[in-house]
Amino acid sequence: MRNNVLTKISHSILKHWCNSSDKVFKQNMSQLEIIQRQKLASILSNSLLASEQGIDHYNSFAQAFPLSRYSDWRDSINAYKNEKASLSKSSLVRFQPTSGSSEQIKFIPYTKLFLDELDHAIAPWLASLYRKYPTLENGTHYWSVSWLPESQREVLKDKNLNDDSALLSVGKRILSKFTQAVPSSVAFATNADDALFATICYLTADQNLSMISVWSPTFALQLLERLEQNINEVCVVLTTGSWGKREVSLKNVKCPFSPEQATVLKRSQVGPHIDFRLLWPKLCLISSWDTAGSKEWAKKLQQRLPFVQFEGKGLWATEGVVTIPYNSDYPLAYQSHFYEFEYLEGEQQGKIIPSWELKANDLVSPIISSGNGLLRYCLDDCLRVTNFIGQIPCFEFQGRRFGVDLVGEKLAPEMAQQLLEQLSADENKAISLLAVDTQQQSKPFYCVLFEGDVTEAMNPDHIDLLLRQNFHYELARDLGQLDQPRILQTTNGWKSYKQLVMNDGMIEGNIKPEPLKKITLNSFKQMC
């Protein structure tokens, strides 16, 4: 059992450090332009590309570097990985994998300077958490690790990529180890099912659990459902201190031992469900995405844990942080990277401005330049400016600009188009990849709309295999957040496509064929 005194001491020290950073965060809220220009100067001084051109201020920077996406940096990053080139003077720590619009896998360089930038966002966020939810200090926390798809686990097993605490500075990282409910090593089980099982065992064994922090609310729901489905096996593991039949897969993960909590788990069972309040009496906060496509799933999660307070996430991508939850708002993490924004509507649509020129109600997309050497990098998210704290703009996430994100899988039109081309043949044509939003009635799924006869080789398993080439789709499938893809066959693809989107309320004259389209389960059922 974890030493509760050590946990409380660690929380106290961690809170003190975060409060010191938070004090600076608050003091500088009236100096947005000054801080941002200073941040840009630091980034440019460390950028090898900017240094070569002698660029040291915003106007020349904006003129010299066009907006960019991963494809613009791919060759440079590959050379960086092969130690043939570099992008930043700051020392490289690792490459963090993710997926993108047309990339099966992307590797984002994490330098010392970049990690410091992330720490400037994490510290005030944690300070805000401790301030709003003081009972967090009385227990342990579950911070979801950055799960890897099964196909990448062996390749990346020695890269320390799955530990989210690695985003913290060294001191905070050491302290955080004493406050965590689940070790990061669970993510390196040989398969996702065993990794999830190990996670629920550790969570169940921890009577002092006070916070669950995940990205997608569907993942938290999955954890709760897995626990209810595996109550007997979890009880055996906690009683014996052995993984049993999962021993080989979890050989590198220490098994929790807590006969007392096994008894509590049995007592908490009410029919097929669990009274989580009995299991985790100190649980006071759950944090996850709660906007755009995650909104309804977040509501469902809150319904499962009605005794717990809830906080939404800020906008945090592998490539950098944009907003953090802070005193019930979502302000720009203005001390982290240098930020620009592209207008997405109105007379100024397409115009690029720095953060200090934003106004309330602006609909924009963030562009970041950071200490890893990536400059003017488009994140392709859609944000609305809601209000200001001092001079700092606050935002609400509206969704992805391009593509679909049902549970965090981040599929984009470019990748969908590649898939459709692979699936099309002489006897059939793949019309569109449909993302079916089940609105919490069941697991969401993808469906390929085909025109013509579909061969036996063109089956859901084959489509799933192709879709799994996308990093986050594979992860969502491994974790059980997405259901098996399906096939919808028709004799007239365009007519069926129009009917599907018209079922969801679109006007026929406004419909255009799209390689990737989100539809409702109701619309899908009407065509089946």
C-alpha positions in Angstrom: 0.0 0.0 0.0 1.3 3.5 -0.9 2.7 5.6 1.9 -0.1 8.2 2.4 2.3 10.6 4.3 4.7 10.5 1.3 1.9 11.2 -1.1 0.7 14.2 0.9 4.3 15.6 1.2 4.7 15.2 -2.6 1.5 17.0 -3.3 2.5 19.8 -0.9 5.9 20.3 -2.6 4.4 19.9 -6.1 1.7 22.4 -5.3 4.3 24.9 -4.0 6.3 24.7 -7.2 3.2 25.1 -9.3 2.0 28.1 -7.3 5.3 29.8 -8.0 4.9 29.4 -11.7 1.2 30.3 -11.5 2.2 33.6 -9.8 4.3 34.6 -12.8 1.5 33.4 -15.1 -1.0 35.8 -13.4 1.5 38.7 -13.1 2.1 38.7 -16.9 -1.5 38.6 -18.0 -1.5 42.3 -18.8 1.6 42.0 -21.0 0.6 39.6 -23.8 2.4 41.3 -26.6 5.6 41.8 -24.7 5.7 38.2 -23.5 4.9 36.8 -26.9 7.5 38.9 -28.6 10.1 37.7 -26.0 9.0 34.1 -26.6 9.4 34.5 -30.4 12.9 36.0 -29.9 13.9 33.0 -27.8 12.5 30.5 -30.4 14.2 32.3 -33.3 17.5 32.4 -31.5 17.3 28.6 -31.0 16.0 27.9 -34.5 18.8 26.9 -36.9 16.7 27.9 -39.9 15.9 31.4 -38.5 19.5 31.9 -37.3 20.8 31.2 -40.8 18.6 34.0 -42.2 19.3 36.4 -39.4 15.6 36.7 -38.5 14.9 38.2 -35.1 11.5 39.9 -35.1 7.9 39.2 -36.0 7.5 41.1 -39.3 10.6 39.5 -41.0 9.6 36.2 -39.4 6.1 36.2 -40.9 7.5 37.3 -44.3 10.3 34.7 -44.4 8.4 31.6 -43.3 5.1 30.4 -44.9 2.5 28.5 -43.0 3.5 24.8 -42.6 2.2 21.3 -41.9 4.0 18.1 -41.2 4.5 17.3 -44.9 6.6 20.4 -45.1 8.9 19.2 -42.3 8.9 15.5 -43.0 12.3 15.3 -44.8 14.0 17.6 -42.2 12.6 15.5 -39.4 13.7 12.2 -41.0 17.2 13.7 -41.4 17.0 14.8 -37.7 16.1 11.3 -36.7 19.0 9.9 -38.6 21.3 12.4 -37.0 22.2 14.0 -40.3 20.6 17.4 -39.5 18.9 19.3 -36.7 16.2 21.9 -36.4 17.0 23.4 -33.0 20.0 24.4 -31.0 18.2 23.0 -27.9 19.2 19.4 -27.1 16.9 16.7 -28.4 15.2 14.5 -25.8 13.1 12.2 -28.0 10.7 12.0 -30.9 7.0 11.7 -30.0 4.8 9.7 -32.3 1.3 10.7 -33.5 -0.7 10.6 -36.7 -1.8 13.3 -39.1 -4.1 14.2 -42.0 -2.1 12.4 -44.7 0.6 10.7 -42.6 0.3 7.2 -41.2 2.7 8.2 -38.4 4.4 11.5 -37.5 7.4 12.0 -35.2 7.4 15.3 -33.4 10.9 16.4 -32.0 10.8 17.1 -28.3 13.8 19.2 -27.3 14.7 20.5 -23.8 13.4 23.9 -24.7 10.1 22.5 -26.0 9.6 20.5 -22.8 10.2 23.7 -20.8 7.5 25.3 -22.9 5.1 22.6 -22.0 6.0 22.9 -18.3 5.1 26.6 -18.4 1.5 25.4 -19.3 1.3 22.4 -17.0 2.3 24.3 -13.8 -0.4 27.0 -13.8 -3.0 24.3 -14.9 -2.0 22.1 -11.9 -2.1 25.2 -9.6 -5.6 25.9 -10.8 -6.6 22.3 -10.1 -5.2 22.4 -6.5 -7.0 25.7 -6.0 -10.4 24.6 -7.3 -10.4 21.1 -5.9 -8.4 21.2 -2.6 -9.3 17.6 -1.7 -7.0 16.4 -4.6 -4.2 16.7 -2.1 -5.7 13.9 0.0 -5.3 11.1 -2.6 -3.6 9.7 -5.7 -4.2 10.6 -9.3 -4.6 8.7 -12.5 -3.1 10.5 -15.4 -3.8 8.5 -18.5 -0.5 7.5 -20.2 0.0 8.1 -23.9 -1.1 4.7 -25.2 0.7 3.2 -28.2 -1.1 1.1 -30.9 -0.1 -2.6 -30.7 1.7 -2.4 -34.0 4.0 0.3 -32.6 4.7 -1.2 -29.1 7.6 -3.4 -30.0 9.2 -0.7 -32.3 9.0 2.0 -29.7 9.3 0.1 -26.5 12.6 1.5 -25.5 11.8 5.2 -26.3 10.0 6.1 -23.0 7.1 7.6 -25.2 4.2 6.4 -23.1 4.9 8.3 -19.9 2.9 11.6 -19.8 4.8 12.6 -16.7 7.8 13.0 -19.0 6.2 16.3 -20.0 7.1 17.7 -16.6 10.4 19.1 -15.5 12.7 16.7 -13.6 11.7 17.8 -10.1 8.0 17.7 -10.8 8.4 14.4 -12.6 10.0 12.8 -9.6 7.3 14.1 -7.2 4.5 13.1 -9.5 5.6 9.4 -9.3 4.6 9.4 -5.6 1.1 10.7 -6.4 0.2 8.4 -9.3 -2.3 5.5 -9.0 -1.2 3.6 -12.1 2.5 3.0 -13.3 3.2 4.0 -16.9 4.6 0.6 -17.6 1.0 -0.8 -18.0 0.9 0.7 -21.5 3.7 -1.7 -22.7 1.7 -4.8 -22.2 1.8 -6.9 -25.3 -1.8 -6.1 -26.1 -4.4 -3.4 -25.3 -6.7 -5.7 -23.5 -4.1 -6.7 -20.9 -3.0 -3.1 -20.6 -6.5 -2.0 -19.9 -6.9 -4.9 -17.4 -3.8 -3.9 -15.5 -5.0 -0.3 -15.4 -8.4 -1.3 -13.8 -6.6 -3.5 -11.3 -4.4 -0.7 -10.2 -7.3 1.7 -10.0 -9.4 -0.7 -8.0 -6.5 -1.4 -5.6 -6.2 2.3 -4.8 -8.6 3.3 -2.1 -7.1 6.8 -2.1 -7.9 7.6 -5.7 -8.9 11.2 -5.9 -8.7 12.1 -9.6 -9.1 10.5 -13.0 -7.6 12.5 -15.9 -8.0 11.1 -19.4 -8.3 12.7 -22.8 -11.3 11.1 -24.4 -14.3 10.5 -22.2 -14.9 7.3 -24.2 -11.7 5.9 -22.7 -12.8 6.6 -19.2 -16.2 4.9 -19.9 -14.3 2.0 -21.4 -12.3 1.6 -18.1 -15.5 1.6 -16.0 -17.2 -0.9 -18.3 -14.2 -3.2 -18.3 -14.1 -3.2 -14.5 -17.8 -4.2 -14.3 -17.2 -6.9 -16.9 -14.1 -8.3 -15.1 -15.0 -8.0 -11.4 -14.3 -11.7 -10.6 -10.9 -11.7 -12.4 -9.9 -8.4 -10.8 -10.8 -9.8 -7.3 -8.6 -12.9 -7.9 -5.6 -10.7 -9.0 -5.9 -8.4 -6.0 -6.3 -11.3 -3.6 -3.4 -13.4 -5.0 -1.0 -10.6 -6.2 -0.6 -12.6 -9.5 -1.6 -11.7 -13.1 -2.6 -15.4 -13.6 -3.2 -16.1 -17.3 -2.0 -12.6 -18.2 1.4 -13.1 -16.6 3.4 -13.3 -19.9 1.9 -10.2 -21.4 2.3 -8.3 -18.1 5.7 -9.7 -17.1 7.2 -6.2 -16.9 4.4 -4.8 -14.8 4.3 -5.4 -11.0 1.0 -6.9 -9.9 -0.9 -5.0 -7.3 -1.9 -6.8 -4.1 -4.8 -5.6 -2.1 -7.2 -8.3 -0.6 -9.0 -5.4 1.3 -9.9 -3.6 -1.9 -11.0 -6.9 -3.5 -13.5 -7.2 -0.7 -14.6 -3.6 -1.2 -15.1 -4.3 -4.9 -17.3 -7.2 -4.2 -19.3 -5.2 -1.7 -19.6 -2.4 -4.3 -21.3 -4.6 -6.8 -25.0 -3.8 -7.4 -26.3 -6.3 -10.0 -24.2 -5.9 -13.2 -22.9 -2.5 -12.1 -20.6 -1.0 -9.4 -21.3 1.7 -6.9 -18.1 3.6 -7.7 -18.7 5.9 -4.7 -18.1 2.9 -2.4 -15.0 1.8 -4.3 -13.4 5.2 -4.5 -14.6 7.3 -1.6 -12.0 10.0 -2.1 -12.6 10.5 -5.9 -13.5 14.1 -6.3 -12.6 15.0 -9.9 -12.7 13.6 -13.4 -11.1 15.5 -16.3 -11.6 14.8 -20.1 -12.5 16.5 -23.3 -16.1 17.9 -23.2 -16.5 20.0 -26.3 -17.4 19.3 -30.0 -17.7 15.6 -30.7 -16.8 14.7 -27.1 -19.6 16.7 -25.5 -22.3 14.0 -25.3 -19.8 11.3 -24.2 -18.6 13.6 -21.4 -22.3 14.0 -20.3 -22.6 10.2 -20.2 -19.4 9.9 -18.2 -20.7 12.4 -15.6 -23.8 10.4 -15.4 -21.8 7.3 -14.5 -19.9 9.2 -11.8 -22.6 11.7 -10.5 -20.8 12.3 -7.2 -17.6 13.6 -8.8 -16.9 17.1 -10.1 -15.9 17.5 -13.7 -13.4 19.6 -15.6 -12.9 19.8 -19.4 -9.5 19.7 -21.1 -7.8 22.5 -22.9 -6.4 22.2 -26.4 -3.3 20.1 -26.2 -1.7 18.4 -29.3 1.4 16.4 -29.6 2.8 19.4 -31.5 2.2 21.8 -28.6 -0.3 23.3 -26.2 -2.7 26.1 -27.0 -5.1 26.4 -24.1 -5.3 25.2 -20.5 -8.1 24.9 -18.0 -7.7 27.7 -15.6 -10.1 29.1 -13.0 -13.1 27.8 -15.1 -11.8 29.4 -18.3 -9.6 28.2 -21.1 -6.9 30.9 -21.7 -4.1 30.8 -24.2 -1.0 29.2 -22.7 0.8 32.4 -23.7 4.1 31.6 -21.9 4.6 28.4 -23.8 5.0 28.9 -27.6 4.6 31.8 -30.0 1.0 31.9 -31.4 -0.6 33.2 -34.5 -4.2 32.7 -35.7 -5.9 32.4 -39.0 -9.3 33.9 -39.4 -11.9 31.3 -40.5 -14.9 33.6 -41.3 -16.0 37.1 -42.3 -14.2 39.7 -44.4 -10.8 38.8 -42.9 -11.1 35.1 -43.6 -7.6 33.7 -44.3 -5.8 36.6 -42.6 -3.0 35.7 -40.2 -2.7 37.7 -37.0 -0.6 37.4 -33.8 -2.4 36.6 -30.5 -2.5 40.2 -29.2 -4.8 41.2 -32.1 -7.6 38.8 -31.3 -11.0 40.1 -30.4 -14.0 38.5 -28.7 -16.0 36.1 -30.8 -13.3 35.6 -33.4 -13.4 32.2 -35.1 -9.8 31.2 -35.7 -7.3 28.4 -36.2 -4.0 28.3 -34.2 -0.6 28.4 -35.7 2.4 27.7 -33.4 6.1 28.2 -33.5 8.1 26.4 -30.7 11.4 25.4 -29.2 11.5 22.1 -31.2 12.3 24.0 -34.4 8.9 23.8 -36.1 7.9 27.2 -37.2 4.4 28.5 -38.2 2.9 25.0 -37.8 -0.8 24.8 -38.4 -2.8 22.7 -35.9 -6.0 22.8 -38.0 -8.3 23.1 -35.0 -11.2 25.5 -34.9 -11.5 27.9 -31.9 -13.9 30.6 -30.8 -12.6 33.5 -28.6 -15.0 33.6 -25.7 -13.6 36.3 -23.4 -10.3 37.7 -22.0 -8.5 37.4 -18.7 -6.5 40.6 -18.6 -5.1 40.7 -22.2 -5.1 36.9 -22.5 -7.8 35.5 -24.9 -9.8 32.5 -23.8 -11.2 30.0 -26.2 -13.8 27.3 -26.8 -12.9 24.3 -29.0 -15.3 24.0 -31.9 -13.8 20.9 -33.6 -11.3 20.0 -36.3 -11.2 22.2 -39.4 -10.8 19.2 -41.6 -11.7 15.6 -41.1 -13.5 13.7 -38.4 -12.7 12.9 -34.8 -15.4 10.7 -33.1 -13.3 9.5 -30.2 -9.8 11.0 -30.9 -8.9 9.0 -34.0 -8.2 12.1 -36.1 -9.1 10.8 -39.6 -8.8 13.4 -42.3 -10.1 13.7 -45.9 -6.6 13.1 -47.4 -6.3 9.7 -45.7 -9.9 8.8 -46.5 -9.3 9.6 -50.2 -6.2 7.3 -50.2 -8.4 4.6 -48.7 -11.1 5.0 -51.2 -8.6 4.7 -54.1 -7.2 1.5 -52.6 -10.7 0.0 -52.3 -12.0 0.9 -55.7 -11.9 -1.7 -58.5 -13.4 -2.3 -61.9 -16.5 -3.9 -60.5 -17.1 -1.3 -57.8 -16.3 2.2 -56.6 -15.7 3.3 -53.1 -17.8 6.5 -52.8 -17.2 7.8 -49.3 -15.9 6.9 -45.9 -18.7 7.5 -43.5 -18.1 8.2 -39.8 -21.2 7.1 -38.0 -21.9 9.0 -34.8 -24.0 6.7 -32.7 -24.8 9.4 -30.1 -24.0 7.1 -27.2 -26.5 4.4 -28.3 -23.5 2.1 -29.1 -19.9 2.3 -30.1 -19.3 4.7 -33.1 -17.9 3.1 -36.3 -16.8 3.8 -39.8 -18.6 2.6 -42.9 -17.5 2.6 -46.6 -20.2 3.4 -49.1 -19.7 1.3 -52.2 -21.3 1.5 -55.6 -21.5 -1.8 -57.5 -20.7 -5.4 -56.5 -18.4 -5.8 -53.5 -16.0 -8.8 -53.7 -15.4 -11.1 -50.8 -11.9 -9.7 -50.4 -13.5 -6.3 -49.8 -14.7 -7.1 -46.3 -14.8 -5.2 -43.0 -11.6 -6.9 -41.8 -9.7 -5.7 -44.8 -11.1 -2.1 -44.4 -10.1 -2.2 -40.7 -6.6 -3.3 -41.6 -6.2 -0.4 -44.0 -7.7 2.1 -41.5 -5.3 0.8 -38.8 -2.5 2.4 -40.7 -3.6 5.6 -39.0 -1.9 5.8 -35.6 -4.9 7.1 -33.6 -7.5 5.0 -35.3 -5.6 1.8 -34.5 -5.3 3.0 -30.9 -9.0 3.7 -30.7 -9.8 0.2 -32.1 -7.2 -1.5 -29.7 -8.9 0.2 -26.7 -12.4 -0.7 -27.8 -13.6 2.9 -28.4 -14.5 2.2 -32.1 -16.5 -0.7 -33.4 -15.6 -2.8 -36.4 -16.1 -0.9 -39.7 -18.9 -1.8 -42.0 -19.9 -1.8 -45.7 -22.9 -0.1 -47.3 -23.5 -1.3 -50.8 -25.7 0.6 -53.4 -26.4 0.7 -57.1 -26.2 4.5 -57.2 -23.5 5.9 -55.0 -24.2 9.6 -55.5 -27.9 9.2 -54.9 -27.3 7.1 -51.8 -24.7 9.6 -50.5 -27.1 12.5 -51.0 -29.9 10.7 -49.2 -27.6 9.9 -46.2 -26.7 13.5 -45.6 -30.2 14.7 -46.4 -31.5 12.4 -43.7 -29.4 14.5 -41.3 -30.9 17.8 -42.6 -28.7 19.0 -45.4 -30.3 20.7 -48.3 -29.8 18.9 -51.6 -28.4 22.0 -53.4 -25.7 22.4 -50.8 -24.4 18.8 -50.9 -21.0 18.1 -52.5 -19.3 14.7 -52.5 -16.7 14.3 -49.8 -14.3 11.4 -49.2 -14.9 11.6 -45.4 -18.4 12.4 -44.0 -19.8 12.3 -40.6 -23.4 11.0 -40.4 -25.8 10.0 -37.6 -26.8 6.4 -36.7 -30.4 7.3 -37.6 -29.4 8.3 -41.1 -27.3 5.1 -41.5 -30.2 2.9 -40.3 -32.6 4.5 -42.8 -30.3 3.3 -45.6 -29.9 -0.3 -44.3 
